[in-house]
Amino acid sequence: MQNNQILALIGRKIEGVILFGVLVGALSFFLLVIKEKNFKVGTDYLIVQNQTSTQDFYTLSKSAEYIGKILNEGIYSEIFIGEVAKTGKVNPEFLPYDKKEKLKLWSNTVQVGLNPDLGIISVQVFDNNQAAALATSQAIAEVLTTKSQLFYGEGQNINVKVLSGPVLEKNPSIMNIAAVSIGGFALGIMIATLWFISKEDRRKKNVFARSAQVVKSHDVAMKFSPQSEALAEERLEGNIMSDEDYLEAIKAMGRK
């Protein structure tokens, strides 16, 4: 379809397109609200490596980046979860006993972001209980700041410090809700538009196919009709009027 035809089609179906967009946007909103936990606690950590006489700034930067990646993965490990439980800040049975289910629930509770260039780790804890979210965040902070060497070894001359936080927020935020709802609305409009265009293309193809079949059937019937050759010869000899002559004769009689 050409652009002007698409615009005309959308204009005719604009109500349906907008309605579907609203439905998808509303569905996205409800799924976000149902899926997300009620509270989020965020804390930023800075990886600090003390410089020695044999190390330059570039080496320190790359080392901090490497340590950050190790801690980023280590936070999701069973060892880290065990150390969090040992702090006494959380209920030791706050996670399932089964290892697979424990790691799965922990990965859904904790999200880690890494800025390798600056050596900053951002840890976010999600929970439906405000006190539980804060307690888990504080336990993670204690492990990272006092026992981070468990993941990169001794003698590295590295410290992990709390840069900011913990910051408690309601979840999801207004910005996230707006972004998801608007994104769902736009997605719904796009899907509805593509569906109407596809439906119109199929309709036109079906109409064209039926028209072609009718024409083909008519041509075949005329070709194999027993009288077709005889009628054609009679018309050529002038013994039978053509359709045009017949119509002209009828009109002349009407004028009389």
C-alpha positions in Angstrom: 0.0 0.0 0.0 1.1 3.5 -0.7 1.6 6.1 2.0 -1.6 8.1 1.1 -3.6 4.9 1.2 -2.2 3.9 4.6 -3.0 7.4 6.0 -6.5 7.2 4.6 -7.0 3.7 6.1 -5.7 4.9 9.5 -8.0 7.9 9.3 -11.0 5.5 8.8 -9.9 3.2 11.6 -8.5 5.9 14.0 -11.0 5.0 16.8 -10.1 1.4 16.8 -6.4 2.2 16.7 -6.6 4.5 19.7 -8.8 2.1 21.6 -6.4 -0.7 21.2 -3.5 1.5 22.2 -5.3 2.5 25.4 -6.0 -1.2 26.2 -2.4 -2.2 25.8 -1.2 0.8 27.8 -3.7 -0.1 30.6 -2.6 -3.7 30.5 1.1 -2.7 30.7 0.3 -0.5 33.8 -1.5 -3.3 35.6 1.2 -5.8 34.9 3.9 -3.5 36.2 1.9 -2.7 39.4 1.2 -6.4 40.0 4.7 -7.7 39.2 6.8 -5.1 41.0 7.6 -5.1 44.8 6.2 -2.2 46.9 9.6 -0.8 48.1 13.1 -0.3 46.7 16.2 0.6 48.6 19.2 1.8 46.6 22.8 2.1 47.7 25.9 3.1 45.8 29.4 1.8 46.6 32.8 3.1 45.6 35.7 0.7 45.0 38.9 2.4 46.2 42.4 1.0 45.6 45.3 2.7 47.3 48.2 3.5 45.1 51.6 2.0 45.6 54.9 3.2 44.3 54.8 0.6 41.5 51.3 1.4 40.2 50.2 4.2 37.9 46.7 5.7 37.6 45.8 3.5 34.5 46.7 0.3 36.3 44.6 1.3 39.4 41.7 2.2 37.1 41.8 -1.2 35.3 42.2 -3.0 38.6 39.1 -1.2 40.1 37.1 -2.1 37.0 38.1 -5.7 37.3 37.2 -5.9 41.0 33.9 -4.2 40.2 33.0 -6.9 37.8 34.0 -9.6 40.3 31.8 -8.1 43.0 29.0 -7.6 40.5 28.8 -11.3 39.9 29.7 -12.3 43.4 26.7 -10.6 44.9 24.5 -13.2 43.2 26.5 -16.1 44.6 25.5 -18.5 47.3 28.6 -17.5 49.3 27.5 -13.9 49.4 23.9 -14.9 50.4 25.4 -16.9 53.3 27.5 -14.0 54.5 24.4 -11.7 54.3 22.5 -14.2 56.6 25.5 -14.3 59.0 25.3 -10.6 59.6 22.2 -11.2 61.8 20.4 -8.3 60.2 18.0 -10.6 58.2 16.1 -13.7 59.1 18.4 -16.7 58.3 15.3 -18.4 56.7 14.3 -15.4 54.6 15.2 -17.4 51.5 14.2 -21.0 50.5 16.4 -23.9 51.5 16.6 -25.3 48.0 19.7 -23.8 46.3 18.1 -23.2 42.9 15.0 -21.5 44.3 17.2 -19.5 46.7 19.4 -18.1 43.9 16.3 -17.4 41.8 14.5 -15.5 44.5 17.7 -13.6 45.5 18.2 -12.5 41.8 14.6 -11.2 41.8 15.2 -9.3 45.1 18.6 -7.7 44.4 19.6 -5.9 41.2 23.2 -4.8 40.7 24.5 -2.1 38.3 28.1 -1.3 37.6 29.8 1.8 36.3 33.3 0.3 35.5 34.9 3.6 34.4 34.3 5.1 37.9 34.5 2.0 40.0 30.9 2.4 41.3 28.5 -0.4 42.1 24.8 0.4 42.5 22.8 -2.2 44.5 19.0 -2.1 44.7 16.9 -4.2 47.0 13.2 -4.9 46.3 10.6 -6.1 48.8 7.0 -5.7 49.7 8.0 -5.0 53.3 9.8 -1.7 54.0 11.7 -3.0 57.0 12.8 -6.1 55.2 14.1 -4.1 52.3 16.1 -1.8 54.6 17.5 -4.7 56.6 18.6 -6.6 53.5 20.3 -3.5 52.1 22.1 -2.9 55.4 23.3 -6.5 55.4 24.6 -6.3 51.9 26.4 -3.1 52.8 28.1 -4.8 55.8 29.3 -7.7 53.6 30.6 -5.5 50.9 32.5 -3.0 53.1 34.0 -5.6 55.6 34.2 -8.9 53.6 34.7 -8.0 50.0 38.1 -9.6 50.0 36.3 -13.0 50.0 35.8 -12.5 46.3 39.1 -11.1 45.1 41.6 -12.4 47.6 43.9 -10.8 50.3 46.6 -8.3 49.8 44.9 -6.3 47.1 44.9 -3.0 49.1 41.3 -2.4 48.1 38.4 -0.9 50.1 34.7 -0.8 49.3 33.0 2.3 50.8 29.4 3.4 50.8 29.1 6.3 48.5 25.4 7.2 49.1 22.4 5.5 50.6 20.6 3.5 51.6 17.7 5.4 49.9 14.2 4.1 50.4 11.6 4.7 47.7 8.2 3.5 46.8 8.2 1.1 43.8 7.4 1.4 41.0 8.1 5.1 40.7 5.8 7.6 38.9 8.4 7.9 36.1 8.5 4.1 35.6 4.7 3.9 35.6 4.4 6.8 33.0 7.2 5.3 30.8 5.6 1.8 30.8 2.1 3.1 30.2 3.2 5.4 27.3 5.3 2.7 25.8 2.4 0.2 26.0 0.1 2.8 24.4 2.6 3.4 21.5 3.0 -0.4 21.1 -0.7 -0.9 20.9 -1.1 1.8 18.2 1.6 0.2 16.2 0.2 -3.3 16.5 -3.3 -2.1 15.6 -2.1 -0.1 12.6 -0.1 -3.1 11.2 -3.1 -5.4 11.8 -5.5 -3.0 9.9 -3.0 -2.7 7.0 -2.5 -6.4 6.8 -6.3 -7.0 6.9 -6.8 -4.4 4.1 -4.1 -6.0 1.9 -5.7 -9.5 2.3 -9.1 -8.1 1.4 -7.8 -6.5 -1.8 -6.0 -9.7 -2.7 -9.1 -11.7 -2.3 -11.2 -9.2 -4.3 -8.6 -9.3 -7.1 -8.5 -13.1 -7.1 -12.3 -13.4 -7.3 -12.4 -10.9 -10.2 -9.7 -12.7 -12.0 -11.5 -16.0 -11.5 -14.8 -14.6 -12.9 -13.0 -13.2 -16.0 -11.2 -16.5 -16.6 -14.4 -18.5 -16.2 -16.2 -16.2 -18.7 -13.4 -16.6 -21.3 -13.4 -20.3 -20.9 -17.1 -20.5 -21.3 -17.1 -18.4 -24.5 -14.1 -20.4 -25.9 -15.8 -23.8 -25.6 -19.4 -22.8 -26.3 -20.7 -24.8 -29.4 -22.4 -21.7 -30.8 -19.5 -19.2 -30.3 -17.8 -19.8 -33.6 -21.0 -19.9 -35.6 -22.2 -16.7 -34.0 -18.9 -15.0 -34.7 -19.1 -16.0 -38.4 -22.7 -14.8 -38.7 -21.7 -11.5 -37.2 -18.8 -11.1 -39.5 -21.1 -11.8 -42.5 -23.6 -9.2 -41.2 -26.4 -11.7 -40.6 -26.4 -11.1 -36.9 -26.2 -7.7 -35.3 -23.5 -7.1 -32.8 -24.4 -6.0 -29.3 -23.7 -2.4 -30.1 -25.9 -2.4 -33.2 -28.6 -4.1 -31.3 -28.6 -1.4 -28.6 -28.6 1.4 -31.3 -31.6 -0.3 -32.9 -33.5 -0.4 -29.6 -32.7 3.3 -29.0 -34.0 4.2 -32.6 -37.2 2.4 -32.0 -37.7 4.3 -28.8 -37.2 7.6 -30.6 -40.0 6.7 -33.0 
